[in-house]
């Protein structure tokens, strides 16, 4: 439908990350941080979901503003 999206990804595990679940088409944005986990255990995270906590609200807001301008 032509709607651009911003997606926040935490998981790096094969089959659960952006390579499988990214938005299709052009103009979409994503944010994914790498806290250096050796293994992603998804719902049983041993690192207090730091991959998601590393994403700053200001970063999300800034990217959303960029999407709105295009």
C-alpha positions in Angstrom: 0.0 0.0 0.0 3.0 2.3 -0.1 3.3 2.9 3.7 6.9 3.1 4.9 7.7 1.4 8.2 10.2 1.6 11.0 10.8 -1.8 12.6 12.7 -2.4 15.9 14.5 -5.7 16.0 16.2 -7.3 19.0 16.6 -11.0 18.1 19.6 -12.1 16.0 18.7 -15.8 16.0 18.3 -17.2 12.5 14.7 -17.2 11.4 13.7 -14.6 14.0 15.5 -11.5 12.8 15.2 -8.9 10.1 16.5 -11.1 7.3 13.3 -13.1 7.5 10.8 -10.5 8.9 11.9 -7.2 7.3 9.4 -5.1 5.5 9.4 -5.7 1.8 9.9 -3.0 -0.7 11.9 0.3 -0.6 12.0 3.1 1.9 11.6 1.1 5.0 13.9 1.6 8.0 15.0 -0.7 10.8 16.9 -0.4 14.0 18.8 -3.3 15.5 21.5 -3.1 18.1 24.1 -5.7 18.9 25.1 -6.0 22.5 27.5 -8.8 21.7 25.5 -11.8 22.8 26.9 -15.1 21.8 23.5 -16.7 21.6 20.0 -15.2 21.4 17.6 -17.1 23.7 14.7 -14.9 22.8 12.1 -15.0 25.6 14.7 -16.5 28.0 17.2 -13.7 27.5 20.2 -13.8 29.9 21.2 -10.2 29.1 18.1 -8.4 30.2 17.0 -7.7 26.6 19.9 -5.1 26.3 19.5 -5.3 22.5 16.2 -3.6 22.8 17.2 -1.3 25.7 20.1 0.0 23.6 17.5 1.6 21.2 17.1 5.2 22.4 13.7 6.9 22.1 15.4 9.8 20.4 16.8 7.6 17.7 13.4 6.1 17.0 11.7 9.5 16.9 14.4 10.9 14.6 14.0 8.1 12.1 10.2 8.5 12.2 10.6 12.1 11.4 12.8 11.2 8.5 10.2 8.8 7.2 7.5 11.4 7.5 9.5 13.9 5.4 10.0 11.5 2.5 
